[in-house]
Amino acid sequence: MRLPSLVLLAAVASPAMAQISPDTLHHEVDAQMPALEKTYLALHAAPELSRQEQKTSAFIASELKRLGFDVTDHVGKYADGVSAFGVVGLLKNGVGPTVLIRTDMDALPVTEETGLTYASKVRGRTPQGDDVGVMHACGHDVHMSAFLGVATELAQHRKDWHGTVMMVAQPAEEVIQGAKAMMDDGLYTRFPRPNYVVGMHDFGNIPAGSVGISSGPMMASADSVTIVFHGAGAHGSQPQNSKDPIYMGAEFIDLVQGVVSRQISPQSPGVITVGTFHAGTKNNIIPPEATLGLTIRSYDEATRQKLLEGIRNAANAVAVAYGLPADKMPTITHPEATEATVNDAALTERVRKAAAAALGADKVLPQAAVMGSEDVGYLTDGYKIPMTFFRLGAGDPVALANAVKAGKAMPDIHSPLFAPDYRPAIETGVVAMTAVAVSLLQ
């Protein structure tokens, strides 16, 4: 019967750590903004493609070291054996939970068309050898700038939290390889296994100065599938002597649409898109092969597996209907995949409350799930670690309001015209994420 007294005594003897007041946090972040703006402009002008983030990662590592973090670079190993440019920075501050704060670093093969004075003029080379423009068209420069601002705040406020801050700068998000590469390189065996994973992504259709937070699925799983139909080539004037793989591919495109419309519940959204179809070299030659590239999106694993099975069945059914033998069945490969981004309900409520206290409840907006994808879900280790991944407003509020009135869409992420309202976006990201981290490190 003495247990309640002991519990009460422990609670009195170990009071909760102080929180950073919203006024203090806003004042400090405002003072940081000249340096963070300089960081943003430098990062925006020097983007690097996926798996090529050498200078970017070196800069992040240097900044974390300057702030007193224990830093390890070149964390990550890709499936082809190439080392990745992942960065892990640890700041240990007594006994307590470990909170992983994640940013991504890579840019896109997009030629910037914003006309801004600080626009990227960088050219890069893709793995296929193509010379392309390179742009932070997905706002990873905003993410990294806010990430470093959060690291600065947490380093300055050790009296207000205890535990371990684990800053993770991830490469190759755009090609859905970086998070898995870091996990495969022992992210949670070489470094502490986190109690929580938190991150954010900017969106141009959300007003800068606000964040979007909801629990449950936020972004879809993404699977890339390549299908090669093996036929028999012939002269274009003699189709009877062929097994036309172009015709098979066309039949497949029609048939596979029924997987979503007739095999998947309307309550479980799914998408199958055929994005590429390559076949032939000349208009009077029926080629021996045709190659199709697909993307598949869903929010839950059961739907995902049904979609993948439906694709396999449709491809094989077309080949069988065309009379192909077993050794001529389509070759189906699955080169890229990532899990859905699912926000843990209990953690997300804590994140929402912390963000609302720091920003104001009117600046925390509910959000619907989208079919876009992220690889941050890998960091949950199969959803074993609670995660909240929130959205960061990056759209100019006045321009957004005018666009809505005019019935037009603002340029958003992945557009060559994407120009985030970076000052309030970065400031809001630092304030919100710092408040969230401190609330969890208690």
RARABEL-V301516 format. One record per backbone hydrogen bond with DSSP energy under -1.0 kcal/mol. CO is the residue of the C=O (numbers start at 1). NH is the residue of the N-H. If there is no record, write none. Layout:
co=(CO CO)
nh=(NH NH)
//
This chain:
co=(2 3 4 5 6 7 8 9 10 21 22 23 24 25 26 27 28 29 32 33 34 35 36 37 38 39 40 41 48 49 52 53 54 55 56 57 58 59 60 61 62 63 64 65 70 72 75 76 78 82 86 87 88 89 90 91 93 97 98 98 99 100 101 103 108 108 116 122 124 126 130 132 135 135 136 137 139 140 141 142 143 144 145 146 147 148 149 150 151 152 153 157 158 163 164 165 166 167 168 169 170 172 172 173 177 178 179 180 181 182 183 186 186 196 197 198 199 201 203 203 206 206 207 210 211 212 216 218 219 222 223 225 226 227 228 229 232 234 235 238 239 243 244 245 246 247 248 249 250 251 252 255 256 257 258 259 265 271 273 276 278 282 284 286 288 290 291 292 293 293 294 295 296 297 298 300 301 302 303 304 305 306 307 308 309 310 311 312 313 314 315 316 317 318 319 320 325 326 331 333 336 338 341 341 343 344 345 346 347 348 349 350 351 352 353 354 355 356 360 361 363 365 372 375 376 377 378 380 380 386 387 388 390 391 392 394 395 396 397 398 399 400 401 402 403 412 415 416 420 421 422 423 424 425 426 427 428 429 430 431 432 433 434 435 436 437 440 441)
nh=(6 7 8 9 10 11 12 13 14 25 26 27 28 29 30 31 32 33 36 37 38 39 40 41 42 43 44 45 107 52 54 57 58 59 60 61 62 63 64 65 66 67 69 68 90 88 86 84 81 78 75 169 72 167 70 165 163 164 195 196 166 198 168 170 110 135 119 134 132 129 126 124 108 137 139 414 143 144 145 146 147 148 149 150 151 152 153 154 155 156 157 160 161 93 99 91 101 89 103 87 105 177 178 176 181 182 183 184 77 187 186 189 190 100 388 102 390 392 206 394 394 395 210 393 365 391 343 370 341 338 296 294 333 292 331 290 243 286 238 241 242 232 248 249 250 251 252 253 254 255 256 258 259 261 262 263 268 297 295 293 291 285 236 234 231 229 278 227 275 276 225 273 223 271 221 304 305 306 307 308 309 310 311 312 313 314 315 316 317 318 319 320 321 322 324 323 328 329 228 226 224 222 218 219 216 348 349 350 351 352 353 354 355 356 357 358 359 360 363 364 211 213 220 378 379 380 381 384 385 197 344 199 201 212 203 421 208 400 401 402 403 404 405 406 408 415 418 113 422 425 426 427 428 429 430 431 432 433 434 435 436 437 438 439 440 441 442 162)
//
